[in-house]
């Protein structure tokens, strides 16, 4: 092995090591690299914050939908009561009218072409 060749290779190796060391130093100082510990910690903190925000939004949405669901159930119950009351009223009126000869319309009236015009 030639002495000059050995020193040339050693010099090139030193340059490569220096360049790598400078790159690592810059990445650590900037904290922008995902490979550096500081960058990884920052990324984890950001992800944790994002997850917490999403959980808060989900909780708020669930609460809002729960309240809306309760309100809808109440409206539904009131509507059912309203329908039952009016069905009873209609039945009472029909019973009263039948005393005086009222008859419910037959199916022939509904399907009659004259009534459809």
N, CA, C and O atoms as a MOPAC input file, in Angstrom:
PM7 MOZYME 1SCF
protein

 N      0.82900 1    -1.16200 1     0.00000 1
 C      0.00000 1     0.00000 1     0.00000 1
 C      0.88000 1     1.23300 1     0.00000 1
 O      1.87600 1     1.28500 1     0.72100 1
 N      0.54300 1     2.17500 1    -0.75800 1
 C      1.28200 1     3.39800 1    -0.93100 1
 C      0.95900 1     4.35800 1     0.21100 1
 O     -0.19900 1     4.44000 1     0.62200 1
 N      1.94100 1     5.08300 1     0.73300 1
 C      1.76900 1     6.02600 1     1.84000 1
 C      0.89100 1     7.20200 1     1.45100 1
 O      0.04100 1     7.64900 1     2.22100 1
 N      1.12000 1     7.70200 1     0.21300 1
 C      0.30200 1     8.81700 1    -0.26200 1
 C     -1.15500 1     8.40400 1    -0.37600 1
 O     -2.05000 1     9.17600 1    -0.03100 1
 N     -1.39500 1     7.22200 1    -0.84500 1
 C     -2.76600 1     6.72300 1    -1.01800 1
 C     -3.47700 1     6.61700 1     0.33100 1
 O     -4.65400 1     6.95700 1     0.45600 1
 N     -2.74500 1     6.14300 1     1.33300 1
 C     -3.33400 1     5.99700 1     2.66700 1
 C     -3.74500 1     7.35800 1     3.22200 1
 O     -4.83900 1     7.50600 1     3.76700 1
 N     -2.87000 1     8.34500 1     3.08400 1
 C     -3.15700 1     9.67000 1     3.62400 1
 C     -4.27500 1    10.36800 1     2.83000 1
 O     -5.07200 1    11.11800 1     3.39400 1
 N     -4.32100 1    10.11100 1     1.53300 1
 C     -5.41800 1    10.66600 1     0.73100 1
 C     -6.75100 1    10.09500 1     1.19200 1
 O     -7.72900 1    10.82800 1     1.33800 1
 N     -6.78900 1     8.79800 1     1.41800 1
 C     -8.02000 1     8.16000 1     1.87800 1
 C     -8.39700 1     8.66100 1     3.28000 1
 O     -9.56700 1     8.89400 1     3.58000 1
 N     -7.37800 1     8.81700 1     4.12100 1
 C     -7.61100 1     9.31400 1     5.47800 1
 C     -8.14700 1    10.74500 1     5.43100 1
 O     -9.04600 1    11.10400 1     6.19200 1
 N     -7.58700 1    11.56100 1     4.52900 1
 C     -8.03900 1    12.94300 1     4.38200 1
 C     -9.48400 1    12.98500 1     3.87500 1
 O    -10.28800 1    13.78000 1     4.36100 1
 N     -9.80900 1    12.14600 1     2.91400 1
 C    -11.17600 1    12.08400 1     2.40000 1
 C    -12.14400 1    11.62000 1     3.49100 1
 O    -13.25700 1    12.13400 1     3.60600 1
 N    -11.71200 1    10.65300 1     4.28100 1
 C    -12.54400 1    10.16200 1     5.38100 1
 C    -12.80200 1    11.27400 1     6.39300 1
 O    -13.91500 1    11.41100 1     6.90100 1
 N    -11.78900 1    12.05600 1     6.68100 1
 C    -11.94900 1    13.18300 1     7.62000 1
 C    -12.93900 1    14.20700 1     7.07300 1
 O    -13.75400 1    14.74400 1     7.82300 1
 N    -12.87200 1    14.47700 1     5.78300 1
 C    -13.80300 1    15.41900 1     5.16200 1
 C    -15.24700 1    14.90200 1     5.27200 1
 O    -16.16200 1    15.65100 1     5.61400 1
 N    -15.42600 1    13.62900 1     4.98000 1
 C    -16.76400 1    13.03100 1     5.05200 1
 C    -17.29600 1    13.09800 1     6.48500 1
 O    -18.45800 1    13.43700 1     6.71100 1
 N    -16.43200 1    12.76900 1     7.44800 1
 C    -16.83800 1    12.80800 1     8.85700 1
 C    -17.17400 1    14.24100 1     9.26100 1
 O    -18.17000 1    14.46500 1     9.94800 1
 N    -16.35500 1    15.22000 1     8.84500 1
 C    -16.62000 1    16.62600 1     9.16900 1
 C    -17.94200 1    17.08800 1     8.57300 1
 O    -18.73200 1    17.74900 1     9.24700 1
 N    -18.18800 1    16.73900 1     7.30400 1
 C    -19.43500 1    17.13800 1     6.65900 1
 C    -20.63700 1    16.51400 1     7.38200 1
 O    -21.65500 1    17.17300 1     7.59300 1
 N    -20.50800 1    15.26100 1     7.74800 1
 C    -21.58200 1    14.59300 1     8.48200 1
 C    -21.81800 1    15.23000 1     9.84300 1
 O    -22.95800 1    15.40400 1    10.27400 1
 N    -20.72200 1    15.57600 1    10.51200 1
 C    -20.81800 1    16.21700 1    11.82000 1
 C    -21.47100 1    17.58900 1    11.70800 1
 O    -22.28800 1    17.96100 1    12.54900 1
 N    -21.11300 1    18.34000 1    10.66900 1
 C    -21.74100 1    19.64700 1    10.45000 1
 C    -23.23700 1    19.49900 1    10.16600 1
 O    -24.05000 1    20.27300 1    10.67000 1
 N    -23.58400 1    18.52200 1     9.37400 1
 C    -24.99800 1    18.28400 1     9.06500 1
 C    -25.80500 1    17.92800 1    10.31100 1
 O    -26.90200 1    18.44400 1    10.52300 1
 N    -25.24600 1    17.04100 1    11.12900 1
 C    -25.93000 1    16.64600 1    12.36900 1
 C    -26.06700 1    17.84100 1    13.30100 1
 O    -27.11100 1    18.03000 1    13.92500 1
 N    -25.01500 1    18.64800 1    13.39700 1
 C    -25.05000 1    19.82700 1    14.25600 1
 C    -26.12000 1    20.81000 1    13.78900 1
 O    -26.85900 1    21.35600 1    14.60900 1
 N    -26.20700 1    21.03600 1    12.50000 1
 C    -27.20700 1    21.94800 1    11.95200 1
 C    -28.62900 1    21.41600 1    12.20900 1
 O    -29.51800 1    22.18200 1    12.58200 1
 N    -28.83900 1    20.13600 1    12.01500 1
 C    -30.15700 1    19.55000 1    12.25500 1
 C    -30.56300 1    19.68100 1    13.71600 1
 O    -31.71700 1    19.98100 1    14.02100 1
 N    -29.62300 1    19.45800 1    14.60900 1
 C    -29.90900 1    19.56000 1    16.04100 1
 C    -30.21400 1    21.00000 1    16.42300 1
 O    -31.13100 1    21.25600 1    17.20300 1
 N    -29.45000 1    21.94200 1    15.87800 1
 C    -29.65900 1    23.35300 1    16.20900 1
 C    -30.98300 1    23.86900 1    15.65600 1
 O    -31.65700 1    24.65800 1    16.31900 1
 N    -31.35900 1    23.45200 1    14.48700 1
 C    -32.59300 1    23.93100 1    13.86100 1
 C    -33.84600 1    23.24800 1    14.41900 1
 O    -34.95000 1    23.77700 1    14.28400 1
 N    -33.68500 1    22.09400 1    15.03500 1
 C    -34.81700 1    21.31100 1    15.57200 1
 C    -35.88500 1    21.03800 1    14.51100 1
 O    -37.05800 1    20.87400 1    14.84600 1
 N    -35.49900 1    20.98900 1    13.25900 1
 C    -36.45900 1    20.75700 1    12.20000 1
 C    -36.37100 1    19.34600 1    11.64900 1
 O    -37.20400 1    18.94000 1    10.84000 1
 N    -35.40600 1    18.62700 1    12.06500 1
 C    -35.24300 1    17.27300 1    11.54900 1
 C    -36.11700 1    16.31100 1    12.33800 1
 O    -36.21200 1    16.41800 1    13.56000 1
 N    -36.72800 1    15.40900 1    11.67600 1
 C    -37.54000 1    14.39900 1    12.34100 1
 C    -36.65600 1    13.34600 1    13.00700 1
 O    -37.09700 1    12.61700 1    13.89600 1
 N    -35.42900 1    13.28100 1    12.57000 1
 C    -34.52200 1    12.27600 1    13.12500 1
 C    -33.88700 1    12.73400 1    14.42700 1
 O    -33.44600 1    11.89700 1    15.21500 1
 N    -33.82700 1    14.04200 1    14.67700 1
 C    -33.20500 1    14.52300 1    15.91000 1
 C    -34.16700 1    14.31700 1    17.07800 1
 O    -35.38300 1    14.36700 1    16.89300 1
 N    -33.63800 1    14.08800 1    18.26800 1
 C    -34.50600 1    13.87800 1    19.43500 1
 C    -35.42100 1    15.06900 1    19.71400 1
 O    -36.58700 1    14.88500 1    20.06200 1
 N    -34.90600 1    16.28000 1    19.56400 1
 C    -35.73000 1    17.45900 1    19.82400 1
 C    -36.86000 1    17.55600 1    18.80600 1
 O    -37.98900 1    17.90000 1    19.15400 1
 N    -36.55400 1    17.25200 1    17.55500 1
 C    -37.58700 1    17.27700 1    16.52000 1
 C    -38.64400 1    16.21900 1    16.75100 1
 O    -39.83200 1    16.46000 1    16.53400 1
 N    -38.21500 1    15.04700 1    17.19100 1
 C    -39.16000 1    13.96800 1    17.46500 1
 C    -40.06000 1    14.32700 1    18.63600 1
 O    -41.26200 1    14.06700 1    18.59700 1
 N    -39.49400 1    14.91700 1    19.66400 1
 C    -40.29100 1    15.32000 1    20.82800 1
 C    -41.29700 1    16.39800 1    20.43200 1
 O    -42.45900 1    16.35400 1    20.83600 1
 N    -40.83800 1    17.36600 1    19.63800 1
 C    -41.74100 1    18.42100 1    19.17800 1
 C    -42.87600 1    17.83000 1    18.35300 1
 O    -44.02700 1    18.23800 1    18.50100 1
 N    -42.56700 1    16.89200 1    17.50400 1
 C    -43.57800 1    16.23900 1    16.66400 1
 C    -44.58500 1    15.48900 1    17.53200 1
 O    -45.78800 1    15.54800 1    17.27700 1
 N    -44.10500 1    14.78600 1    18.55200 1
 C    -44.99300 1    14.06100 1    19.45600 1
 C    -45.90700 1    15.01600 1    20.21900 1
 O    -47.09500 1    14.73900 1    20.38300 1
 N    -45.36700 1    16.12300 1    20.67800 1
 C    -46.17600 1    17.11400 1    21.39700 1
 C    -47.25100 1    17.67900 1    20.46900 1
 O    -48.40200 1    17.84100 1    20.87300 1
 N    -46.87000 1    17.98000 1    19.21900 1
 C    -47.84200 1    18.48500 1    18.25300 1
 C    -48.94800 1    17.46200 1    18.00000 1
 O    -50.12600 1    17.81800 1    17.96200 1
 N    -48.57200 1    16.19300 1    17.82700 1
 C    -49.56500 1    15.15100 1    17.60500 1
 C    -50.49600 1    14.98900 1    18.81000 1
 O    -51.70500 1    14.82100 1    18.65500 1
 N    -49.91600 1    15.04100 1    20.00600 1
 C    -50.72400 1    14.91600 1    21.22100 1
 C    -51.71600 1    16.07200 1    21.31700 1
 O    -52.87400 1    15.86800 1    21.68200 1
 N    -51.27300 1    17.27200 1    20.99300 1
 C    -52.15800 1    18.44100 1    21.00600 1
 C    -53.27600 1    18.28000 1    19.98400 1
 O    -54.43700 1    18.56500 1    20.28000 1
 N    -52.93200 1    17.82500 1    18.78600 1
 C    -53.93900 1    17.59700 1    17.74900 1
 C    -54.95800 1    16.56100 1    18.19400 1
 O    -56.15700 1    16.74200 1    17.98800 1
 N    -54.49600 1    15.48600 1    18.79800 1
 C    -55.39700 1    14.42600 1    19.26600 1
 C    -56.32500 1    14.96500 1    20.35100 1
 O    -57.52000 1    14.66700 1    20.34800 1
 N    -55.78800 1    15.75200 1    21.27100 1
 C    -56.60500 1    16.33300 1    22.34400 1
 C    -57.67100 1    17.26300 1    21.76600 1
 O    -58.81900 1    17.25200 1    22.20900 1
 N    -57.28300 1    18.07000 1    20.77200 1
 C    -58.24900 1    18.95500 1    20.11400 1
 C    -59.35800 1    18.15000 1    19.44300 1
 O    -60.53200 1    18.50700 1    19.53400 1
 N    -58.98400 1    17.06800 1    18.77200 1
 C    -59.98200 1    16.22600 1    18.10700 1
 C    -60.91100 1    15.57400 1    19.13000 1
 O    -62.11300 1    15.46000 1    18.89200 1
 N    -60.36400 1    15.14800 1    20.25800 1
 C    -61.19500 1    14.55600 1    21.30300 1
 C    -62.16600 1    15.59300 1    21.85800 1
 O    -63.33200 1    15.28000 1    22.09500 1
 N    -61.70700 1    16.80700 1    22.06600 1
 C    -62.57200 1    17.87300 1    22.56400 1
 C    -63.69300 1    18.16900 1    21.57200 1
 O    -64.84900 1    18.33100 1    21.96300 1
 N    -63.34800 1    18.23900 1    20.29700 1
 C    -64.35800 1    18.48200 1    19.27400 1
 C    -65.37200 1    17.34400 1    19.22800 1
 O    -66.57100 1    17.58100 1    19.08500 1
 N    -64.89300 1    16.11400 1    19.35100 1
 C    -65.78900 1    14.96100 1    19.35900 1
 C    -66.71800 1    14.97600 1    20.55700 1
 O    -67.89800 1    14.64900 1    20.43200 1
 N    -66.20100 1    15.34900 1    21.71000 1
 C    -67.02400 1    15.43300 1    22.92100 1
 C    -68.09100 1    16.50500 1    22.76400 1
 O    -69.25100 1    16.28300 1    23.11200 1
 N    -67.70900 1    17.66000 1    22.24300 1
 C    -68.66900 1    18.73800 1    22.03300 1
 C    -69.75000 1    18.31900 1    21.03300 1
 O    -70.93000 1    18.60100 1    21.24200 1
 N    -69.35900 1    17.65900 1    19.96700 1
 C    -70.32000 1    17.19500 1    18.97100 1
 C    -71.27600 1    16.16900 1    19.57900 1
 O    -72.48000 1    16.21100 1    19.32500 1
 N    -70.74600 1    15.26100 1    20.37100 1
 C    -71.57800 1    14.25200 1    21.01900 1
 C    -72.58500 1    14.90100 1    21.96200 1
 O    -73.75000 1    14.50300 1    21.98800 1
 N    -72.15600 1    15.89000 1    22.73100 1
 C    -73.06800 1    16.58800 1    23.63900 1
 C    -74.16400 1    17.31600 1    22.86000 1
 O    -75.33600 1    17.26200 1    23.23200 1
 N    -73.78100 1    17.99000 1    21.78700 1
 C    -74.76300 1    18.71500 1    20.97900 1
 C    -75.77500 1    17.75500 1    20.36300 1
 O    -76.97900 1    18.01400 1    20.38400 1
 N    -75.28100 1    16.64200 1    19.81300 1
 C    -76.18700 1    15.66900 1    19.20100 1
 C    -77.08700 1    15.01900 1    20.24300 1
 O    -78.24000 1    14.70100 1    19.95300 1
 N    -76.57800 1    14.82000 1    21.44200 1
 C    -77.38200 1    14.25200 1    22.51800 1
 C    -78.53000 1    15.19300 1    22.87400 1
 O    -79.66600 1    14.75300 1    23.04500 1
 N    -78.23400 1    16.48800 1    22.98600 1
 C    -79.27900 1    17.46700 1    23.28400 1
 C    -80.30900 1    17.54300 1    22.15800 1
 O    -81.51200 1    17.61200 1    22.40600 1
 N    -79.82000 1    17.52800 1    20.92100 1
 C    -80.72800 1    17.56500 1    19.78000 1
 C    -81.59200 1    16.30700 1    19.73400 1
 O    -82.77200 1    16.37500 1    19.39000 1
 N    -81.01000 1    15.16800 1    20.07900 1
 C    -81.76000 1    13.91400 1    20.10700 1
 C    -82.85300 1    13.94100 1    21.16400 1
 O    -83.96600 1    13.47100 1    20.92400 1
 N    -82.53800 1    14.49100 1    22.33700 1
 C    -83.54300 1    14.60000 1    23.39500 1
 C    -84.67400 1    15.52200 1    22.96300 1
 O    -85.84600 1    15.22800 1    23.19900 1
 N    -84.32200 1    16.63500 1    22.33100 1
 C    -85.34400 1    17.57300 1    21.84900 1
 C    -86.20800 1    16.90300 1    20.78000 1
 O    -87.42500 1    17.08800 1    20.76800 1
 N    -85.60500 1    16.14000 1    19.89800 1
 C    -86.36100 1    15.44400 1    18.86000 1
 C    -87.29800 1    14.40800 1    19.46700 1
 O    -88.43900 1    14.27100 1    19.02800 1
 N    -86.82600 1    13.67700 1    20.47300 1
 C    -87.67800 1    12.69200 1    21.13900 1
 C    -88.88100 1    13.36900 1    21.78100 1
 O    -89.99200 1    12.84100 1    21.73400 1
 N    -88.66500 1    14.52600 1    22.37500 1
 C    -89.76400 1    15.25000 1    22.99400 1
 C    -90.77000 1    15.71500 1    21.93800 1
 O    -91.97900 1    15.60000 1    22.14200 1
 N    -90.28600 1    16.23000 1    20.83300 1
 C    -91.16900 1    16.65300 1    19.73900 1
 C    -91.94600 1    15.45400 1    19.20300 1
 O    -93.13500 1    15.56300 1    18.90500 1
 N    -91.28000 1    14.32400 1    19.08400 1
 C    -91.94000 1    13.11300 1    18.59100 1
 C    -93.05800 1    12.67300 1    19.53000 1
 O    -94.14600 1    12.32500 1    19.07300 1
 N    -92.80100 1    12.68600 1    20.83800 1
 C    -93.83300 1    12.30900 1    21.80700 1
 C    -95.02600 1    13.26000 1    21.73800 1
 O    -96.17500 1    12.81900 1    21.75200 1
 N    -94.75600 1    14.55000 1    21.66400 1
 C    -95.83600 1    15.54200 1    21.57500 1
 C    -96.64000 1    15.33600 1    20.29600 1
 O    -97.86700 1    15.43200 1    20.30400 1
 N    -95.94100 1    15.05300 1    19.19600 1
 C    -96.62900 1    14.81600 1    17.92100 1
 C    -97.52300 1    13.57800 1    18.00200 1
 O    -98.64800 1    13.58900 1    17.50200 1
 N    -97.02500 1    12.52000 1    18.62700 1
 C    -97.83700 1    11.30900 1    18.77300 1
 C    -99.08300 1    11.58000 1    19.61800 1
 O   -100.17100 1    11.09900 1    19.30200 1
 N    -98.91500 1    12.35600 1    20.69700 1
 C   -100.06800 1    12.70500 1    21.52300 1
 C   -101.06800 1    13.53900 1    20.72000 1
 O   -102.27700 1    13.32700 1    20.81400 1
 N   -100.56600 1    14.46800 1    19.94800 1
 C   -101.40800 1    15.32200 1    19.11000 1
 C   -102.21700 1    14.47300 1    18.12100 1
 O   -103.41700 1    14.68700 1    17.94600 1
 N   -101.55700 1    13.52400 1    17.48700 1
 C   -102.23600 1    12.64700 1    16.52200 1
 C   -103.30900 1    11.81700 1    17.22300 1
 O   -104.42200 1    11.68700 1    16.71400 1
 N   -102.98000 1    11.25500 1    18.38800 1
 C   -103.95800 1    10.45100 1    19.12600 1
 C   -105.17400 1    11.27500 1    19.52400 1
 O   -106.30700 1    10.80800 1    19.40800 1
 N   -104.94400 1    12.49600 1    19.99200 1
 C   -106.07200 1    13.37000 1    20.37600 1
 C   -106.96900 1    13.65300 1    19.18500 1
 O   -108.19300 1    13.58100 1    19.29400 1
 N   -106.36700 1    13.97500 1    18.04700 1
 C   -107.17500 1    14.30300 1    16.86700 1
 C   -107.85900 1    13.07000 1    16.27700 1
 O   -108.95100 1    13.17800 1    15.72000 1
 N   -107.23500 1    11.91300 1    16.39300 1
 C   -107.91000 1    10.68900 1    15.94700 1
 C   -109.13000 1    10.42000 1    16.81500 1
 O   -110.17700 1    10.01200 1    16.31300 1
 N   -108.99600 1    10.64800 1    18.11200 1
 C   -110.14100 1    10.47200 1    19.00300 1
 C   -111.23900 1    11.47200 1    18.67100 1
 O   -112.41700 1    11.11400 1    18.67600 1
 N   -110.88200 1    12.70100 1    18.38700 1
 C   -111.87500 1    13.71700 1    18.02200 1
 C   -112.60400 1    13.34500 1    16.73400 1
 O   -113.82700 1    13.45900 1    16.64100 1
 N   -111.83300 1    12.89800 1    15.74300 1
 C   -112.45500 1    12.48400 1    14.47600 1
 C   -113.40500 1    11.31300 1    14.71700 1
 O   -114.50600 1    11.29100 1    14.16800 1
 N   -113.00000 1    10.35700 1    15.51800 1
 C   -113.83800 1     9.19700 1    15.82000 1
 C   -115.11500 1     9.64300 1    16.53600 1
 O   -116.19900 1     9.14100 1    16.23900 1
 N   -114.99000 1    10.58400 1    17.48000 1
 C   -116.16300 1    11.08900 1    18.19800 1
 C   -117.11700 1    11.78200 1    17.22700 1
 O   -118.32900 1    11.57700 1    17.29600 1
 N   -116.57900 1    12.59200 1    16.33200 1
 C   -117.41600 1    13.29000 1    15.33900 1
 C   -118.10000 1    12.28900 1    14.41900 1
 O   -119.28800 1    12.42500 1    14.12900 1
 N   -117.34500 1    11.26200 1    13.94700 1
 C   -117.94200 1    10.25200 1    13.07200 1
 C   -119.04800 1     9.49100 1    13.79000 1
 O   -120.08500 1     9.20000 1    13.19400 1
 N   -118.83900 1     9.16700 1    15.06400 1
 C   -119.87700 1     8.47400 1    15.82800 1
 C   -121.12200 1     9.34900 1    15.96000 1
 O   -122.24400 1     8.85400 1    15.85500 1
 N   -120.93000 1    10.62000 1    16.18500 1
 C   -122.06500 1    11.54300 1    16.28300 1
 C   -122.81400 1    11.62000 1    14.95400 1
 O   -124.04400 1    11.59200 1    14.92500 1
 N   -122.07400 1    11.71500 1    13.87200 1
 C   -122.70800 1    11.82600 1    12.55400 1
 C   -123.43300 1    10.54200 1    12.15900 1
 O   -124.47000 1    10.59400 1    11.49700 1
 N   -122.88800 1     9.38000 1    12.56400 1
 C   -123.55100 1     8.12200 1    12.19900 1
 C   -124.92700 1     8.01500 1    12.84500 1
 O   -125.80000 1     7.31700 1    12.32900 1
 N   -125.12800 1     8.69800 1    13.96300 1
 C   -126.46200 1     8.72600 1    14.58000 1
 C   -127.47900 1     9.38500 1    13.64800 1
 O   -128.67200 1     9.08900 1    13.71000 1
 N   -127.00400 1    10.26800 1    12.79700 1
 C   -127.87900 1    11.01800 1    11.88900 1
 C   -127.75600 1    10.54400 1    10.44900 1
 O   -128.14400 1    11.26100 1     9.52700 1
 N   -127.22100 1     9.34400 1    10.24600 1
 C   -127.20400 1     8.74500 1     8.91800 1
 C   -125.92000 1     8.93000 1     8.12000 1
 O   -125.90700 1     8.60200 1     6.93300 1
 N   -124.87300 1     9.42200 1     8.69200 1
 C   -123.59900 1     9.59600 1     7.98100 1
 C   -122.98100 1     8.23400 1     7.70500 1
 O   -122.95400 1     7.36000 1     8.57100 1
 N   -122.48400 1     8.07000 1     6.48200 1
 C   -121.76400 1     6.86200 1     6.12400 1
 C   -120.41000 1     7.26700 1     5.54600 1
 O   -120.28900 1     8.23400 1     4.79400 1
 N   -119.41200 1     6.49800 1     5.92400 1
 C   -118.06600 1     6.77100 1     5.40600 1
 C   -118.06000 1     6.53100 1     3.90200 1
 O   -118.74600 1     5.63300 1     3.41400 1
 N   -117.28900 1     7.32600 1     3.16600 1
 C   -117.20000 1     7.10400 1     1.71600 1
 C   -116.60300 1     5.72200 1     1.43200 1
 O   -115.68700 1     5.26800 1     2.11800 1
 N   -117.14400 1     5.07200 1     0.41000 1
 C   -116.63100 1     3.76500 1     0.02100 1
 C   -115.42300 1     3.89700 1    -0.87800 1
 O   -115.04400 1     4.99700 1    -1.28300 1
 N   -114.83900 1     2.78800 1    -1.17600 1
 C   -113.65800 1     2.79300 1    -2.04900 1
 C   -114.01200 1     3.22800 1    -3.46900 1
 O   -113.15800 1     3.73300 1    -4.19700 1
 N   -115.24100 1     3.03600 1    -3.85300 1
 C   -115.62400 1     3.41300 1    -5.21400 1
 C   -115.52100 1     4.91200 1    -5.43500 1
 O   -115.34600 1     5.34300 1    -6.57500 1
 N   -115.62100 1     5.71500 1    -4.40000 1
 C   -115.47200 1     7.15600 1    -4.56500 1
 C   -114.00600 1     7.55300 1    -4.76900 1
 O   -113.69900 1     8.48400 1    -5.51400 1
 N   -113.14800 1     6.86100 1    -4.12200 1
 C   -111.73000 1     7.20700 1    -4.21000 1
 C   -111.17000 1     6.86600 1    -5.58400 1
 O   -110.34700 1     7.60500 1    -6.12500 1
 N   -111.61900 1     5.74000 1    -6.15000 1
 C   -111.06300 1     5.32400 1    -7.42400 1
 C   -111.90900 1     5.75800 1    -8.61800 1
 O   -111.61100 1     5.38900 1    -9.75400 1
 N   -112.93700 1     6.52200 1    -8.37600 1
 C   -113.81600 1     6.95300 1    -9.46100 1
 C   -113.09500 1     7.92100 1   -10.37600 1
 O   -112.48600 1     8.88100 1    -9.90400 1
 N   -113.15500 1     7.68000 1   -11.70500 1
 C   -112.47900 1     8.57900 1   -12.64500 1
 C   -113.08900 1     9.97600 1   -12.63400 1
 O   -112.39600 1    10.95400 1   -12.91500 1
 N   -114.38300 1    10.08200 1   -12.31200 1
 C   -115.00900 1    11.39900 1   -12.30600 1
 C   -114.42600 1    12.26600 1   -11.18900 1
 O   -114.27000 1    13.47600 1   -11.35300 1
 N   -114.11200 1    11.65000 1   -10.07200 1
 C   -113.57000 1    12.41100 1    -8.95800 1
 C   -112.10400 1    12.75600 1    -9.18100 1
 O   -111.59800 1    13.71900 1    -8.60400 1
 N   -111.43300 1    11.99400 1    -9.99500 1
 C   -110.01900 1    12.23200 1   -10.25400 1
 C   -109.81400 1    13.45100 1   -11.14500 1
 O   -108.75000 1    14.06900 1   -11.12300 1
 N   -110.83500 1    13.79700 1   -11.93000 1
 C   -110.69200 1    14.93000 1   -12.85200 1
 C   -110.75800 1    16.16500 1   -12.08700 1
 O   -110.66100 1    17.25100 1   -12.65700 1

